[in-house]
Amino acid sequence: MILDHTSVAITGAGSGLGAATARRFADAGAVVACLDLSPDAAQRTADDIGGSAHAVDVSDREGVERVFREIEAAQGAPRVVVNCAGIGTAARILPRDGSLSIDSFEQALRVNLLGTYTVMNIAARAMAAADPIGPDNARGVIINTASVAFEDGQIGQAAYAASKGGIVSMTLPAARELARFGIRVMAIAPGLFETSMSAGLPDDIRADILRAVPYPSRMGDADEYAQLAQSIVENPMLNGTVIRLDAAARMPIK
């Protein structure tokens, strides 16, 4: 599938991986709808790329349905959807103060996993109703964002790892189910990237993590994620799998 003149929706487009993907896809000629919890952040990216801005909580079904109706009316059903919205949580199962961490676990699953599923579900419905295009009768591509934490979760990442593991686990069954509609489903599992989520890492923790990154031994650039997302869209044989984007890194225990 080519991006030129293609309707695209990107969640978490207000910053980081989502903003970089919005910029790259717009440069490739796509018509991009920028979805973000922050209306100001979504608008900044939209203004930068000539796209549209939509404020939405991805875990809010009614809100997501409303936004997709707006997108369809303005630019047609999205043929490409990239889920970058998510939160990073850090909470031990047994904190030193003896408190419970159930609320933070629930929040991580609600935003990262339920939010991704909600957008995928609503996007797939819109794609399935669109006309097929190209020699493969394609209708769309959905790219979800996992994390290397699904395999390498650190101490304090039980909730985050579980939410990202859920995204990984639903990739193949989703791709198998949606294949009959000509919809591909992929997931990207980034390692440590320069985003707002990683900006708050203390210097000592950042240094420890980077020591576990073989090559290149640095933080990933958000546009490198966007580059992979573009390759997934353009390569029709990429379907139903998870790609680690991590410079061969395996995260330490903590």
C-alpha positions in Angstrom: 0.0 0.0 0.0 1.3 3.4 -0.9 1.0 6.4 1.4 0.5 9.1 -1.2 -3.1 10.5 -0.9 -3.9 7.8 1.6 -6.1 8.5 4.7 -4.1 7.8 7.9 -5.0 8.0 11.6 -2.2 8.1 14.2 -2.9 7.9 18.0 -0.4 9.6 20.4 0.4 11.9 17.5 1.1 14.8 19.8 4.6 13.8 20.6 7.3 11.2 20.4 6.8 8.2 18.1 3.4 9.3 17.0 4.5 12.8 16.0 7.5 11.4 14.1 5.2 9.0 12.3 2.7 11.7 11.4 5.5 13.9 10.0 7.1 11.0 7.9 3.7 9.9 6.5 2.7 13.4 5.6 6.0 13.9 3.8 5.1 10.7 1.9 1.9 12.4 0.8 -0.6 10.9 3.3 -3.6 12.8 4.6 -3.0 12.4 8.4 -5.4 12.7 11.3 -3.5 13.4 14.5 -5.2 11.8 17.6 -4.0 12.6 21.1 -5.3 13.0 24.6 -4.0 16.5 24.6 -5.9 18.8 22.1 -3.0 21.3 22.1 -0.4 18.6 21.3 -2.6 17.1 18.6 -3.1 20.6 17.1 0.7 21.4 17.1 1.5 18.3 15.1 -1.5 18.8 12.8 -0.4 22.4 12.1 3.2 21.2 11.5 2.2 18.7 8.8 -1.1 20.1 7.4 -3.2 17.4 9.0 -6.3 17.4 11.3 -6.3 17.3 15.1 -8.6 15.2 17.2 -8.6 15.1 21.0 -9.6 11.7 22.3 -9.0 9.2 25.1 -8.2 6.0 23.2 -9.9 3.9 26.0 -13.1 5.8 25.5 -15.1 3.8 23.0 -17.7 6.6 22.3 -14.9 9.1 21.9 -13.0 7.0 19.4 -16.1 6.2 17.4 -16.9 9.9 17.2 -13.4 10.8 16.0 -13.4 8.1 13.3 -16.7 9.4 12.1 -15.1 12.8 11.8 -12.1 11.4 10.0 -14.2 9.5 7.5 -16.3 12.5 6.8 -13.2 14.7 6.2 -10.8 12.4 4.4 -12.4 9.0 3.9 -12.0 5.8 6.0 -8.4 5.5 7.2 -6.5 2.9 5.3 -3.6 3.0 7.7 -3.9 3.3 11.5 -0.8 3.5 13.8 -1.4 3.1 17.5 1.3 5.1 19.4 -0.8 6.3 22.4 0.3 4.8 25.7 1.6 5.5 29.2 4.6 4.3 31.0 4.0 3.2 34.5 6.5 2.1 37.2 5.1 0.4 40.3 6.3 -2.6 42.3 3.9 -5.4 43.0 5.0 -5.0 46.7 6.1 -1.4 47.3 8.2 -0.8 50.3 5.4 1.1 52.1 3.2 -2.0 51.8 0.6 -0.3 49.6 -1.2 -2.0 46.8 -0.5 -1.2 43.1 -3.7 -2.6 41.7 -4.9 0.9 40.5 -1.7 1.5 38.5 -2.0 -1.9 36.9 -5.6 -1.3 35.9 -4.7 2.1 34.4 -1.8 0.7 32.3 -4.1 -2.0 30.9 -6.9 0.4 30.3 -4.8 2.9 28.3 -2.2 0.7 26.7 -4.1 -2.5 25.9 -7.8 -1.6 26.0 -7.0 1.6 24.2 -5.1 -0.1 21.5 -7.8 -2.7 21.0 -10.5 -0.1 21.0 -8.9 1.8 18.2 -8.0 -1.3 16.3 -11.6 -2.6 16.5 -13.2 0.6 15.3 -10.5 1.1 12.6 -11.0 -2.4 11.3 -14.7 -1.9 11.0 -14.2 1.3 9.0 -11.5 -0.4 6.8 -13.7 -3.5 6.2 -16.4 -1.3 4.7 -14.1 0.4 2.3 -13.4 -0.7 -1.3 -10.5 -3.0 -1.9 -7.5 -1.5 -3.7 -4.5 -2.8 -5.6 -3.6 -6.3 -6.9 -4.0 -7.9 -3.4 -7.4 -6.3 -2.8 -6.0 -4.6 0.3 -8.2 -2.5 2.6 -5.9 -1.4 5.3 -2.9 -1.8 7.6 -3.0 -1.5 11.4 0.3 -1.1 13.3 0.2 -1.3 17.1 3.0 -0.3 19.4 4.3 -2.9 22.0 7.6 -2.6 23.8 10.6 -4.8 24.4 9.3 -4.9 28.0 6.9 -7.6 26.8 9.9 -9.9 27.0 12.4 -8.0 29.1 10.2 -6.4 31.7 12.2 -4.8 34.5 11.4 -4.7 38.2 8.5 -2.2 38.6 7.3 -2.9 35.0 4.8 -5.7 35.7 1.8 -3.5 34.6 3.6 -2.0 31.6 5.0 -5.3 30.5 1.6 -7.0 30.8 -0.1 -4.3 28.8 2.5 -4.5 26.0 2.5 -8.3 26.2 -1.2 -8.2 25.5 -0.6 -6.1 22.3 1.9 -8.7 21.2 -0.4 -11.6 21.9 -3.3 -10.3 19.9 -1.2 -9.5 16.8 -1.4 -12.9 15.1 -5.0 -13.7 15.9 -6.1 -10.2 14.8 -4.1 -10.6 11.5 -5.6 -14.0 10.9 -9.2 -12.8 11.5 -8.9 -9.7 9.5 -7.1 -11.3 6.6 -10.3 -12.1 4.8 -11.0 -8.3 4.6 -7.6 -7.5 3.2 -6.4 -5.9 6.5 -2.9 -6.5 7.8 -2.0 -6.2 11.5 1.5 -5.7 12.7 3.2 -4.7 16.0 6.5 -2.8 16.6 8.3 -3.4 20.0 10.7 -0.5 20.4 13.6 -0.5 22.8 14.7 2.7 24.5 13.8 5.7 22.4 14.0 9.5 22.9 10.4 10.3 23.8 8.6 12.2 26.5 8.2 8.8 28.3 11.9 8.3 28.5 12.8 12.0 29.1 12.3 11.6 32.9 14.7 8.8 33.4 17.4 9.6 35.9 20.9 9.8 34.4 22.2 6.7 36.3 19.3 4.5 35.1 19.7 5.8 31.5 23.4 4.9 31.6 22.7 1.4 33.0 20.2 0.8 30.2 22.4 2.1 27.5 25.2 -0.3 28.6 22.8 -3.1 27.6 22.5 -1.7 24.0 25.1 -3.4 21.8 24.9 -1.4 18.6 24.3 1.4 18.0 24.8 2.1 21.7 22.4 5.0 22.0 18.7 5.9 22.4 16.6 5.3 19.3 15.4 8.3 17.3 11.6 8.6 16.9 12.0 8.9 13.1 13.6 5.4 13.1 10.3 4.0 14.5 8.4 6.0 11.8 10.7 4.6 9.1 9.9 1.1 10.1 6.2 1.9 10.2 6.4 3.2 6.7 8.2 0.1 5.5 5.4 -2.1 7.1 2.8 -0.1 5.2 4.6 -0.4 1.9 5.6 -4.1 2.2 2.5 -6.3 1.7 4.2 -9.4 3.0 4.6 -8.0 6.5 1.6 -9.3 8.5 0.8 -10.9 11.8 4.2 -10.5 13.5 6.1 -8.4 16.0 9.3 -6.6 15.1 11.7 -5.7 17.9 13.4 -2.3 17.2 16.0 -2.3 19.8 19.6 -2.4 18.5 19.9 -6.0 19.9 19.3 -4.7 23.5 18.1 -6.9 26.3 16.9 -4.9 29.3 18.6 -5.4 32.7 16.7 -6.5 35.8 16.2 -2.9 36.9 
